[in-house]
Amino acid sequence: MLDAVATTAFIHAFEPGTDAARKPLLLLHGTGGNEHDLLPLGRMVAPGAALLSPRGQVLEGTMPRFFRRLAEGVFDEADLSRRSHELADFVEDARRRYDLAAPIAVGFSNGANIAASLLLLRPEVLAGAALLRAMSPFREPPKADLSGERVLMLSGAQDPIIPAADAARLAATLSGNGATVEHRILPTGHGLSQADIGLLTGWLDQA
Ligand code: MLT
């Protein structure tokens, strides 16, 4: 008989936690990354936390992503919505399978953008999100109840991919829906810097 439970199989890495006081992290890589990319970052910023790290299911050439885009910074929003729900379903399945509390998303670039979309479409699957180099995923963002959600946004002042106004718009959307948003703009580009690591570590220590 067929299994009646719908599951979406994401290739993923999972590292069990060793510190029960730490919330699990949902690690979401950037374009061209994979499920291994952010594991060292996760271990560094939240030692002892369980790490759940899926690989994006869209291929742009050979580069995995979490949703389709029409051009750089122009998203296929129907695909984004569908993929966000699939990712949310994966997180729910993984929580049952690995016996996990709701995770905090830590997303970089394309991974940060789908984390922002998850917050807006399925906020109950996350216990907060750190969005590293995120932009607004939707032109007209849906309403969401984000009260109780903590969000850290780290943007780069010289980021050639993410327009500053767009990152600011996302911060306003999230706080306008009730999230507690800390948005820091660092003197750097799209890549992560030592300052990102320090701020992210401090923010996760308060979770
Ligand atoms: C996206 O497509 O999500 C953003 O443009 C960031 C990226 O280059 O992946």
Boltz pocket constraint, residues with backbone or C-beta under 6 A from the ligand:
constraints:
  - pocket:
      binder: B
      contacts: [[A, 30], [A, 31], [A, 69], [A, 71], [A, 72], [A, 73], [A, 109], [A, 110], [A, 111], [A, 113], [A, 133], [A, 161]]
      max_distance: 6.0
